[in-house]
Amino acid sequence: MLDVAYLERVAHYFESGDCKFEFDNGEEDRKLLILDFLEHLMDLGEQADELATKLIFKDAYASMTSEEGVEKALAEEKSNGE
């Protein structure tokens, strides 16, 4: 499911100015399609950021999702600061 080549093509589409050109010179349907694509891409970016944070910091994240975990983290922070 991981298609890095497709992401690279999308990046090139943006960087080359092709997306802007198509938007500036396209019909209304094409402009709406581009805006819809960009909106979906931004939503995926937010999801990817959240997922990456959870995957990288899963132990810390898991401990901070419970009251006991928060209390433990605060106690450790206090003892490290003294």
Buried (B, 14 or more C-beta within 10 A) or exposed (E): EEEEEEEEEEEEBEEEEEBEEBBEEEEEEEBEBBEEEEEEEEEEEEEEEEEEEEEEEEEEEEBEEEEEBEEEEEEEEEEEEE
